[in-house]
Amino acid sequence: MRNNLSVALTVLSVEELAKEDLGSTNLVFMCPLSVEEEERNISNLASKKICWIAGSTVGQDGLLRQFLYNDAGILEKDSFDVYPFYLFGNKVLLLSYDALQIPSRWKIYNMAPDLLLISSVTIAEEIAELRLKLKALAGDWKVNIACTFYLSKGKRRFGSFSAAGEEVHFQDSTLAVWRV
């Protein structure tokens, strides 16, 4: 049986997020962090807030290293391309945008996810194009999509799309909670 997920999308740092009320949130999806040291505090935050935390860090080489912490603050998985997990009966896939390229796209589609959590390193000029691609993908695959972007000079943004292909969030706010 699937239950509604409450997903918080955020550009906040770990320290700033610790001050937020996340009582009704099941999963926090953080925009890519530029400082790997910040990841050390996520375990503590996940156990205090009793929610799952997914995200990534951007290495010196510009590549994403993804992570997932469970609600007990235990690192479930890190450094992967695609990671499937179940949360309240919903199949969630955590992946980088690069993993959605043609060779692996069919494999991801066949996993039949309910929610895709996608991280990307991009430039501001490409946001509009990525936005259209993800909106179309959500509608074509009938899947909910949450995406986080790391832009040049440390700027970060997020967005989300419903399984009907409708844009739910795409803004410059620091935190948005989405009932999936």
N, C-alpha and C positions, 0 to 999 in steps of 0.2 A: 504494500500500500504506500503510495506516495503522499508525502505531506509537503505543504508549502515551505519553501526555504526562504529565509530572510537573509539576503546578501548585502553586505555593506561594501560599497566601492569607495576607495579613498586615496587621496594624494598626501594624506597626513603622514608625518614621521611616526615612528613607534612611540616616542615620548608623547607626542601630541595625541595620538590615538588612545593612549592609556587614560587620558582625562575624559574621554567620551563615554556616554552611557550606551553600552552595547548589549543591554540586558535581553532584548528580544531578537538578537542577531545570531544566526547559526554559523555564518561563514563571513569572514572578512577577506576581501580580495584587494590587496595593496598594489598600487602602482609600483613599477620597478624602482628599487632603492639604489641609489648611487654609492652608498657606503655599506660595504659588507659587514662592518662592525655592528651596524644597526640590527642585523639579523639575529645577533646573539640575544637581544632583548625580546625577541618575538616569542620564544618559548615561555617566558615568564608572563607576557601579556596574554597569550592563549589560555594559560591555566587560570589566570586571575579573572579574565572576562568569560571564561567557559565557552569558547567558540573556536571553530577551526579558522586557521589563518593561512591563506595561500598568497604567493607573490613570487618575486624574483629580485635578484641583484644584477646590476650591470658591472661586469668585470672591466679591468683596464683595457682589455682587447675589444670592448664594445659588445661582447656577447652576453646573452642572458643566462643566468643559472637559476633555475626555478626551485621552489621549496614548498612544502606543505606540512603544517603542524596541526595535530589534532587538538581537541578541546581540553586535553590533559597537559598540553604543552610539550608533547613528545613529537620529535621530528619523524613524520611518516615516510617522507621521501625527499631527496634533493638531487639536483643535477640530472635532469631527464628531458626528453623531447616531448613525450606524451605520457601522462599518468592518469589512468582511470581510477575512480573511487566512488563509493556509494555514500550518500548522506541523506538520511531519512527517506530511504527508498528511491532516491533520485540518482541516476547515473551521471556523474560529473567527470568531465575530462579537463585536465589542466595541461595547457600546451603553449608553446610559443607560436607566433604567427607563421614563422618559417616552417613549422611542422605541417601547416595547411597547404603547402605547395603540392603540385600535381601528383608526384609519385606516392605520397602517403594520404592524400585526401580521401580516396575511396576506402582505405582501411579505417580512417577515423569515422567516416559516414557509417560504415558497417558496424561500428561499436554502438550505434543507436543511443547517443547521449541525450539526456534531458537538458543539460546545461554545459556549455563550453566556456571555460575561463581562459582567455587568450591574452598573452603579454607580447608586447612588441617594442622594439627600438626603432624609431623613425624620425623623420624631420617634419616640421610643421606643415610644409607644403604638400606632404603626402597624406595628411590627416583626412581631407575631404574624400580622396580616392579610397582609402581604407574604410572609411565610414560607409560609403556606398557598397563596397564589396561585402562587408560584414552584414549590412542590412539585407542584402540580397541572399547571402548564405543562410541567415536566420529564417527567412521566408521559404527558401527552396528546401532546406533540410527540416523545417518545422522544429527548430531547436532554439532555446533561449541562449543568448550570447552575452557575456560580460567581457569587456576588453579594457586593458590598461596600456598606456603608452608612455614611453620615456622619450622625451624630445631633447633636442640639443640644449646645452647649457643648463641641464638639470630640471627643466620644466617637465611636468607630468600631467596627464589627463586620463579620463576614463569615460566609458560609454557602455550602454547596454541596449539590447534589442530583444523584443519578444519573439516567440516562435511564429507569430503572424507576420514578422518582418517589420514591425513598428519600432521606431526609436523610443526607448523608455527614458534613458538619461544620456545626455551628451553635453556636458557643460564644464565650466571652469570651477565649479564649487569644490570644496575640500572633502565633503562626505555626502554620500547619498545612500539611502537604504532602499532596497528593491525586494518586493515580495514576488518570488518566482512561482 
